[in-house]
Amino acid sequence: MSKKYNIHIKKKVIADYNNGMLIKEIVSKYGLPRSTITDWVYKNKDIVDMHNHKYTKSKIDKYEEELRKKETIITIYEKLFSNHDVPLKCRLYVAEILYKKKFSVYLICNVLHVDKSKFYRYLKRKNTRVWFEKETELLTPLIIEIFTLSKGRFGPQKIKIKLEEKGFRVSQKKISSIMKTNKLVINRIRTKLVYPKKNKDYTIRNELKQNFNPDKPNVVWASDVTYIKVNDIDCYLCVIMDLFSRKVVGYMVSTTNTDSLTTRTFNKAYFERGEPQGLMFHSDRGSNYTSKKMKKLLKACGVKQSVSNTGNPYDNAVIESFFATFKKELINLKSYDTVAQLKIDVDEYMDYYNHYRPHRTLGNKTPSQFEDEYHERLNARKS
């Protein structure tokens, strides 16, 4: 049975200990068992540490419990991040969060099993990524806008040209990445070109001979007709292009492919371009171009006529290329119920082609830009 001691003696013992007396000195002073004094001291509510800070027993118990929890958490983290299934990228991300909260880099890397040099390289690259992400954030709406204005026709190359016009220098690879992220898919369906047989009229020669790059406007115009199906109606589009600027200077949609279509299209372009003199008009050998009516019109306007060699589409390659692009970017992407719908879309496309779509042959300028710059240079020389 344990012996009971007077409460006053217990208080004196605790007071002596709190005042700095050693336990062995207290044992000698009071003649009490060491175990009893030790028990009184450590079960007492007030204990003085080496820094003279007072802690209650309940506080110490609470701190010990928190310490055990922290140790458990650390153990869990160590077991988690020592697992090779946890990607390094994930561990570096967690390390970055802890680093921002002012934890020791040594402890962070030790617990997460990350090499310190790798962590510092990660932080350095992170700063670069922040700039990269800001650039992406800035470019994304611009790329979406350009892509939308082109009605889904522009790929990275042409979007790059449009961005440069706005003062942004960016790689096609970057544009491709942003387009892929935002699911911007080019609206194009490739089609096999079919070349119809042409009438063999050898009275008109090939005067152009594939010289597709005249040095000024209204020197050579090229023309052709393409077929478009509208519901159950056969439609034809006649296009006339100035080979200097690749600008479409005249076009017309008709339900008949006769010399009436080609003559009306030529007349419209001829008067809108100010009745140019010294003009050559090149086409294939189709009857709508080699008819008496067409020959008479061209002769009356003082226009020299040229036609491609028989069965050789390369003699009119510029127009053939235009129609291939026109069909990929417009006709093959939708079907038409009425001729009126087709005409609206053709009008929109010709405006887009002449004024918005950059052309590689023209140094990535639009046909209208190319002609405007020519006239500006000409006026500057005259003044």
Secondary structure, DSSP 4 states (H G I P E B T S, - for coil): -PPP--HHHHHHHHHHHHTT--HHHHHHHH---HHHHHHHHHHSS-EE-TT--EE-HHHHHHHHHHHHHHHHHHHHHHHHHTSTTS-HHHHHHHHHHHHHTT--HHHHHHHHT--HHHHHHHHHHHHHHHHHHHHHHHHHHHHHHHHHHTTT---HHHHHHHHHHTT----HHHHHHHHHHTT------------------TTS---STT----SSTTSEEEEEEEEEEETTEEEEEEEEEETTTTEEEEEEEES--SHHHHHHHHHHHHHHTT--SS-EEEE-S-HHHHSHHHHHHHHHTTPEEEEPPTT-GGGGHHHHHHHHHHHHHTGGG---SSHHHHHHHHHHHHHHHHHTS-BGGGTSB-HHHHHHHHHHHHHHHH-
